[in-house]
Each structure stands twice: as C-alpha cells, then as structure tokens.
Amino acid sequence: MARIIVTRMPHQAATLCQLINETGHEAVLFPVLKIEPLNQAEITKKLRALTAADFVVFTSQNTVHRVLENGPNRQFKAISIGPATSQALESYGLKPVIEAADFISSGLFEVIAQQLKDTDRIWLPQSARATNELAEKLATVCEVEHTSAYTVVEAKREPFQFKADDTVVFTSPSAVIAFINLLTAEEHQLLSQLTLLSIGPVTTAVIVEKGLNAAYEAHPYHIEGFRSYFKNQKKV
C-alpha cells in the first residue's frame, strides 16, 4: 500500500481520495491552494442579464461554484469542460448543451467552434490565473465576454511529515508551484525521492521546468485517468 499525497483543496479532493482508497492505497490530504472570489458584484449583474440564447463556458468545478452561488438565473446554455465540471453543473440543476472532453484550450475550442454561429454570445468566467488563449480563440468565431471569477493563492501550511517513498498527485500547474513553495529547506532535499504524478501535459511541463520528473501523466487528463496507475502499483 502506497501513501498518496493529495494536493487538491479539501472541497475538491473527495473523488481523488475515493479512487486512491478504492485501489488499495492510502489517501492523505495536503492542500496547497485556496480560493479567493473576485468581481462578485459584476458576476451577479452578468447572471441577471443572461438570456436563454446566451452561452456560458465553464472550464472547472471552481468556476461553476463561484459563478452559480451568486444567483438563481438559469437562463443560459452551459458549455462544460470534462465530466467533473458537468457534475458540478448538474448539482445546480443544469445540464450542459456541450461537454468537451479535451482539457487543452485548443481542443476545447475545436469542439465549441463547431456548434457556434457568429451571432452567438459567450460569457467565459475563469480563474484570474487562466491564460487568455481560449477567450481569444472564441472571439474569432463569435462575441465573447471574459470575467475573472476568482483567483487561487497558496494555502497556509499545516503540520505535515513527508516520507521518502510518498507519492504526490498534482492536478494543476499552480499546485506544483505552491507545493514547492510550501516545503521547508530540508523537504526540498527530499523532493527527488518523491514520486510525482501529473494530471496532464501543462502540469507536467511545470514539474519538468522545476527540474523534477513526472513518473506518470493521467490518461485521459482527469482524475479517473490515474486509476490504471494506482491499480498497477505493487501493494506492499
């Protein structure tokens, strides 16, 4: 049995922890990030102004909660990236009209663009840390409004004791950076002995940029993509 360190925020960690435990390992929480809402008055105003003809693109569970907790308006067509985001939407009584499986902006754009007209209007609420790539691509096919709904900052470090044979799961590039920043000088020396897992190529690129190695990259690029890795690990 391996000890798998989950770096996700507690409210996001349940699915990953369940998967780890189901496959015979021990899930241990070490959250490295927390959310700070942004532009809440603007988001509430925008929600009230949406019509049944408008599209809203949700690129994460965090975006769903930060936006929809601001008001009851359901007069729009939701576009979702990935099953977890769709599940979050359904908890608010919304079923996406489009669900894109590709977690990379270019792939998401291709799926959305095939079903839009130049007269359509899209609202894209995102993390302040997200790039403008998707908004810029969508603006080539229809009218787009982009809003920063929240930002993600480093969490306060809680007491924790790492072990040399720990496995650490990263589900975003910002989690990699925050994790490294939260380590003590002594723990930095231990980094090369940890097994690091990545949810996708963008996260992997940051791991490599930090001089580290990703032992496994999820396929497909979401939580369920780690299942085969966990199942194939020798249980001691």
C-alpha positions in Angstrom: 0.0 0.0 0.0 1.4 3.4 -1.0 0.7 6.7 0.7 -0.6 9.1 -1.9 -0.4 12.8 -1.0 -3.4 14.7 -2.5 -2.6 18.4 -3.0 -6.2 19.5 -4.0 -8.3 21.8 -1.9 -10.5 19.8 0.6 -13.8 20.5 -1.2 -12.3 19.2 -4.5 -10.5 16.1 -3.1 -13.2 13.6 -2.4 -13.3 11.9 -5.9 -9.5 11.5 -6.0 -9.3 10.3 -2.4 -12.0 7.7 -3.1 -10.2 6.5 -6.2 -6.9 6.1 -4.2 -8.6 4.2 -1.4 -10.6 2.0 -3.8 -7.4 0.9 -5.5 -5.9 -0.2 -2.2 -3.7 2.8 -1.2 -3.9 5.5 1.5 -5.0 9.0 0.5 -3.5 11.8 2.7 -4.6 15.4 2.2 -2.0 18.2 1.9 -3.9 21.1 0.4 -1.6 23.7 -1.2 -4.1 26.2 -2.6 -7.2 28.1 -1.6 -9.7 30.2 -3.5 -10.4 33.9 -3.2 -13.5 35.1 -5.0 -13.2 38.1 -7.4 -15.7 40.5 -9.1 -18.7 39.1 -7.3 -20.9 42.1 -7.9 -20.0 42.0 -11.6 -20.8 38.3 -11.8 -24.2 38.7 -10.1 -25.1 41.5 -12.6 -24.0 39.4 -15.5 -26.0 36.4 -14.4 -29.2 38.6 -14.2 -28.6 39.9 -17.7 -28.1 36.5 -19.4 -30.8 35.2 -21.7 -31.8 31.8 -22.9 -29.8 32.5 -26.2 -26.5 33.1 -24.3 -23.8 30.5 -23.8 -21.6 30.3 -20.6 -18.4 28.3 -20.8 -17.4 26.6 -17.5 -13.8 25.3 -17.5 -13.7 24.0 -14.0 -15.7 23.0 -10.9 -14.4 26.1 -9.1 -15.8 28.3 -11.8 -19.2 26.6 -11.5 -19.4 27.2 -7.8 -18.0 30.8 -7.8 -20.5 31.8 -10.5 -23.7 30.0 -9.7 -23.6 30.6 -6.0 -24.2 34.3 -6.9 -27.7 33.9 -8.2 -30.6 31.7 -9.3 -30.6 32.7 -13.0 -30.6 29.6 -15.2 -31.5 31.4 -18.5 -28.4 30.4 -20.5 -26.9 27.4 -22.3 -24.0 25.9 -20.4 -20.8 24.5 -22.0 -18.7 22.3 -19.8 -15.1 21.0 -20.0 -14.9 17.5 -18.5 -17.2 15.2 -16.5 -16.4 16.7 -13.1 -17.4 20.2 -14.3 -20.6 18.7 -15.8 -21.3 17.0 -12.5 -20.9 20.4 -10.6 -23.3 22.0 -13.1 -25.9 19.2 -12.5 -25.8 19.9 -8.8 -27.3 23.3 -9.7 -29.9 21.7 -11.9 -28.1 22.5 -15.2 -27.2 20.0 -17.9 -24.5 21.3 -20.4 -25.6 21.5 -24.0 -21.9 20.8 -24.9 -19.4 18.8 -22.9 -15.9 18.9 -24.2 -13.6 16.0 -23.1 -10.4 17.7 -24.1 -8.7 19.6 -21.3 -6.5 21.7 -23.5 -7.7 25.1 -24.8 -7.1 24.2 -28.4 -9.1 21.0 -28.2 -11.9 22.7 -26.3 -12.1 25.5 -28.8 -12.5 23.0 -31.7 -15.4 21.3 -30.0 -17.2 24.5 -29.2 -16.5 26.3 -32.5 -18.2 23.5 -34.5 -21.5 24.3 -32.8 -21.5 28.1 -32.7 -22.6 30.9 -35.1 -21.0 34.3 -35.4 -24.2 35.8 -33.9 -23.9 33.8 -30.7 -22.7 35.4 -27.5 -20.4 33.6 -25.0 -19.5 34.5 -21.4 -16.3 33.0 -20.2 -15.8 33.3 -16.4 -12.4 31.8 -15.3 -9.7 31.9 -12.8 -7.6 35.1 -12.8 -4.6 32.7 -13.4 -6.1 31.3 -16.6 -4.5 32.3 -19.9 -6.4 34.4 -22.4 -5.9 31.7 -25.1 -9.4 30.3 -25.0 -11.1 33.7 -24.9 -9.0 34.9 -27.9 -9.8 31.8 -29.9 -13.5 32.0 -29.2 -13.5 35.7 -30.2 -12.6 34.7 -33.7 -16.0 32.9 -34.2 -18.5 34.9 -32.0 -18.9 37.6 -29.4 -17.1 36.8 -26.1 -17.0 38.5 -22.7 -14.3 37.3 -20.3 -14.5 37.7 -16.5 -12.1 36.8 -13.7 -14.4 35.0 -11.2 -11.7 34.0 -8.6 -8.1 33.6 -8.0 -6.1 30.8 -6.4 -3.5 31.6 -3.7 -1.2 29.4 -1.6 -2.8 27.8 1.4 -1.5 28.1 4.9 1.0 25.3 5.7 -0.4 22.8 8.1 1.9 20.5 10.2 2.9 17.6 8.0 5.7 14.9 7.8 6.8 13.7 4.4 8.3 10.3 3.8 10.9 9.4 1.1 8.5 6.9 -0.6 5.5 9.2 -0.7 3.6 9.7 -4.0 2.3 13.2 -4.7 -0.6 13.9 -7.1 -0.7 17.3 -8.9 -3.9 18.3 -10.7 -2.8 21.8 -11.8 0.3 23.8 -12.7 -0.4 26.2 -9.8 -0.5 23.2 -7.4 3.1 22.2 -8.4 4.4 25.8 -7.7 2.5 26.2 -4.4 3.7 22.7 -3.2 7.3 23.5 -3.8 6.9 26.9 -2.1 5.4 25.4 1.0 8.3 23.0 1.5 11.0 23.5 4.1 14.7 23.6 3.1 15.0 20.0 4.4 12.0 18.9 2.5 13.4 20.3 -0.7 16.2 17.9 -0.4 13.6 15.1 -0.3 11.9 16.2 -3.5 13.9 14.0 -5.8 12.9 10.9 -3.8 9.1 11.6 -4.1 7.0 10.0 -6.9 5.2 12.8 -8.7 2.1 12.3 -10.7 0.6 14.8 -13.1 -3.0 15.2 -14.4 -1.9 16.4 -17.9 0.8 17.9 -20.1 0.5 21.5 -18.9 1.1 20.3 -15.3 3.8 18.0 -16.4 5.6 20.9 -18.1 5.8 22.8 -14.9 7.1 19.8 -13.0 9.9 19.5 -15.6 10.5 23.2 -15.5 11.2 22.9 -11.8 13.9 20.3 -12.5 11.7 17.4 -11.4 10.3 14.3 -13.1 6.7 13.2 -13.5 6.5 9.5 -13.0 3.1 9.3 -14.6 0.7 11.5 -16.6 -3.0 10.8 -16.3 -4.8 9.4 -19.4 -7.3 10.8 -20.1 -6.4 14.1 -18.4 -8.7 14.0 -15.4 -9.0 12.2 -12.0 -10.2 8.9 -13.5 -7.0 8.9 -15.6 -5.0 7.9 -12.6 -6.9 4.7 -12.0 -4.7 2.4 -14.1 -1.5 3.7 -12.4 -2.9 3.2 -8.9 -4.2 -0.3 -9.8 -0.8 -1.3 -11.3 1.2 -0.3 -8.3 2.5 -3.2 -6.2 0.7 -3.2 -2.9 3.2 -3.9 -0.1 
